[in-house]
Amino acid sequence: MINNLDKNKNVDINKGNSFKSQFIKQVIIFTPIFLIFYGTNSYGIHALKLYENPLGKLSSEQWVQESPIQYFIGFPINLIIDSTITTHWLVVILGFIYLIISAYFVGKKYYQNVPILKVFYFTPFFLILFTWMGKPDTFTIGSLFFFIAFSNSQFLSLIFILGLIFSHPQVSFVYFILIRYLKIFKYNLSHLTSIFVGYVLYFIYLNQLEEFENRYSVISQELDRAFRTIFSNTLGGFVSLFMWLWIIIFITNLVKDKKFLLSFLLIFLISFFTLDHTRIFTILSVPLILYLINNSHFLSTFYELFDKKIMYLLGLFQIQKRADGKIVDGFNFYENETMNNLFSSIIKFVENLLNIS
């Protein structure tokens, strides 16, 4: 569903190839590239016991239990293979597969064969997914994509709404608001009923848990770090929000679009009070980027500037702001033991060479 806001511009979205073959080709090519540049993350290893009992209690970082989707998915897997660490990585892989398939369907069914991941490529989207690997983000965004793609199905809508809420209830609430405000699609009674049922089931789940430290309590105790995060490297942090898409947003004058501006301010305000600033903004802004994609002027300008092979190199250069305002990019080679040993050997060789000279 592309709005014809600029009838004089024709968006050639297939470039002579089928949408499916293009999509598969991009996934095959860029997955190893992302792994090389952005690396992986072992986040969530501390919560392996939840794969044995999703209602169990953790001694640290208890807020992960607010997003139990991974542990409910991993529980039956772990019953079969009886290895929590293997289960964890299988769930991580399933999350990426889930996201990839959902992106295919929302691009094909809702956006009339627009490869939406090409647009997200020029934002910190993939940097966030890989450097925060182990978080439920793939299930959160994937459930949103599926919900949009199959919004005309009552049963599938309910399933994907449950996936959204149980992967991140707070982000999901913002998603539901933005879907309505940005008119991504129109809610019907079954959608609203499913959202209500989803949150009722989620609160039933919460009542089965022992008292634990949630996200709100963590942030309320670290407000000074939140302010230090937002007001340190402020300009770099602002640039990191949309990265290269800022160029298209300003060229197309969409920065003056009322719906874009108000949605941006809401998302920015929420991410203001978080420590993983760019990550939260990137996740929350997914409906807003979908709104931009739905603008034919934005899309045609995007293809005109960025749909060139050389521009894919540009898209790899991404940054994010993390806790305490630290600006980082992708894989830290010095944190890898093999690479660290290699660098040490090179340095030692050069020092010996200099001493000989």
N, C-alpha and C positions, 0 to 999 in steps of 0.2 A: 504494500500500500504506500506508494510514493505520491506525495502531494505535488500537483502541477503548479508550483509557485513560479516557475520560470519556463514558459512554454517554448521559448526560443532556444532552449538548451536541451539537447538530446543526450541522455546518459547511456552510453554503450557499455552495458554491464557484463556482457558475456565474452566480448572480444573474440568471437568466432568459435569459442570452445564451449562445451557443455559446462554448466554450473557444477555438476557433480565431479567431473574429472578435474576441473580447476581446483575445487575444494580439497580433494584427496591429494593432489600434487602439492599444494601449499602445506598441508599437514605433514606430509612425508619429508619435505625439504626443510621446513622451519623448526620442527620439533628438536632435532639434534642441534641446530644452531642455537636455539634458546637454552638448551642444556649446557652448551659450551660457554655461552656468554653470561647467562644468568645463574647457572648452577642449580643445585637442589638444596633442600633444607630438611632438617630432621625434626622440625617442630611437631610436637604432639607425642614424642617418644615417652615423655614423663607420664602419659595417661594410658599406657598400654593395658593396664588392668581393666579399663572400661570395656575392652573388647571381650573380656570374660564375664563382666557384669556391668551393663550400661548404667545401672542404678547405684553403683558402688561409690566410694568416697575417696577423693584424692587428698594428698598431703600438701600439694602446692599447685598453683595456677588452676584453682578450682573452677574458674569462670568458663573453662572449656566445656563444662557440663551444661552450659546454657545453649550450646550448639551440639546436640547429641546425634545428629544424623549419621556421622561416620561410625559411631559405636553401635548403633542399631543395624547398620549395614554390615559391619564387621563381625557382629556377634555370631550369626549363623556360619559365616566363613570360618571363624576361629573354632567353632564346634567341630568342623570337618578336618581342618589342617592342624589344629592344636599348637599354634605358634603365633603369639601376639605380634611379634615384630614382623613376621611375614604377612600377617593379616593387615597390619598397618600399611605396609607398602602396596599391598594389593588394593586396599581401599583408596589410597592416593592415586594409583593408576586408574582405577574405576572412575574416580572423580574427574580426571582429565578426559577420559573417553566419553563420559556423560556430558561434559561441557562441549566437546567437539561435535558430538551428534546433535546436541540441542542447537548449537550455532548453525549447523547445516539446515535444520528444519525451519528455524525462524527466518533465516535468510531466504530459503526457497519458498516457504508457504506464505509468510507475512510480507516480506519485502521484495517479492517477485524476482527472485534469483540475484539479489544483491549479496555479494560476499562480505558480510558485515565484519568478519574478523580482520579483513584488510584495513578497515577504518580503525578498529581497535589497536591494530599493530602500531599505529603512530601515536599511541598514548602509552602510559606506563603499564597498561593492562597485563601484558605477558611478563614483564619484569616483576610485577606484584605476584602473579600466580606462581612463578618459579621460585622467587626468593622467599616467599611465605608458604612454600609447599608444606602440606600437613594441616593447614587451616581448612575450614569447610568452604572456602570461597568458590571452588569449582562447582560444588553442589548448589550453593546459593545462586550463582549466576546462571548455571545450567537449568535450574528449576524455573527461574524467571523466563529464560528463552523458551523453554518447553511450554510454560503457561501461556505465553503470548502466541506461540505457534498453534497451540491446540485449545485456544480459549473458547472455541465453539463446541467443545465436548465437555459435558458436565462431569463425567467420571474422571477424565484425564485432568481436567482443571482442578478437581479436588485432590488428586494424587500429587500434582505439582505444587499446589498451594501448601499441602502438608510438608513436602520436601523443602519448600522455602522457609516455612516457619520453624521447622525443626533443624534447619541448618543455620539460621540466624534470625531470631524473632524480631530484633530491633531493626535490622536492615530491611527485612521483609515488610515491616509496617511502613517504612519510608517508600519502598517500592510500590505498595498498594496505593499510597497517596499520589505518587508521581504518575502511575499508570492512568489514574483518573484525571489528574490535573493536565497532563500533557496529551490526553486523549489518544493514547497509544491504541487502546480499544475500549469499547463501552462495556461497563459491567452490567450484568443482569442479576436477577434475584439469586440464581444458583451460585454465582461467583461470590456474592456477599454472604450467602449462607455457608459456603465452603470456608471462607475466611473466618467466620465466626466459629464454626465447628473446629477448624484448625487450631485456633487459639485456646478454645476450651480444652481440647485434647492436650495441648502443650502445657497448660497450667495443671492439668491432672498429672502429667509427667513430673512437673516441678514438685508437686506435693508428695511424690514418692521418694524424693531425695532428702537426705539429711541437710541441715543448714550448711550453706557453703558461701564462699566469697564470690559475689557476682561482679559483672563488669562495672555496674554503677558504684559499688563500694570501692573498687580499685581506683576508678577515676576520681572519686570524691576525696580519696586519700592522697592523690598525686596531682592535684590541680596546679601546684607550682611547676611541676614538670610539663604539664600540658601547655601552660603559658610560655614556659621556656622553649618548648618545641615550636610553637607557632611564631614566636618573635625572635627566633634565631634563624639565620639564613632565610629571612622572610621572602625575599625576591626569588631565590632558588626554589623554595617550597611552592610559591605561587606558580612559577613556570612549570613545575613538575605535575601540576594537576591535570592539564590536558596535553602538555608537551607540544608536539608538532601540530596538533589539531588547532591550537590557538591561532595559527596562521590562517587556516580556513575560516575559523569563527570570525576573525576580524575582517578578512577580505570580503566575506559575504554579508557583513554587517549584522550577523545574527547576535552579536554581543548586545545589540539594542532590542532584541526580541524580548517582549515582556515575559513570556513563559520561560524562556531560557534563563533570563536574568533572575527571576524569583526562585526558580528551581536551583540555580547555581548558588544563590545566597543561602538557601535552606541547607543544601548539602555541605557548603563550606562552613556554616555555623555549627553543624553537627560534628564535622571532622575537626573543628577548632578545639574541641574538648577531648581529643584522643591523642594517644602517644604515637601510634602508627598512622600519622597524618595522611600521607599520600595514599596508603593502602585503603583506608576507610573512604576517602574521597573517591578513589577509583572505583570501588565496589558500588558505592551509592550512586555514582554518576552514570551507571550503565543505562538506566532508562532515559536519561538526558541525551546521551549519545545516540540512542535509538531514535529519539525525537529529531535530532539533527539529521540522521540518515534519511528520515522521512521527508526531508526538505530537498527538493530536486535541485535547487540552486547550490545548496551545500554539497550535494553529491556530485554534481557535474564539475564544480570547482575543485573538489577533492581529486577526481580522476584527472582533471587537466594538469594539476600540479604534482600529484604523488603517484599516479599510475605509470611509473617508469621504473625499469629495473634498478637503475642507479639509486633511486630514492629508497629502496629497501635497505641500503646501507645506513641511510640517515635514520630510519625507523628503529634500528638497533640501539642507537644512542639514547638511553633513557636514564632518568634519575628519580630518586624518591627521597622524601624527608621522613626520617625515623625519629625515635624518641630523643629528646633534648636538642632537636633541631639538626641532627646529623644528616648531611646529604651524602647519599651513597648511590652507586650504580648497580652493577651486577656482581659477578663472581669475584671474590677476593682470592686471588691466586696464592697469596701468602698464607691463607688459612688451610690450604691443601698441603698435607704432609709431603707428598711426592714432589710437588712444585717447590715447596720450601727447601727440601733437600737439594733439588736441582739448582736453585738460586744460590744456596750456600756453597755448593761445589764450584759454581761459576765464579762467585766472589773470591773463594779461596785460590782458584786458578789465577785469576787476575792479580791478586795480591802477591802470589809467588812470582808471577811474571814481572811485576814491578820491582820486586826485591832483587830479582836476577839482573834486571836492567840497572 
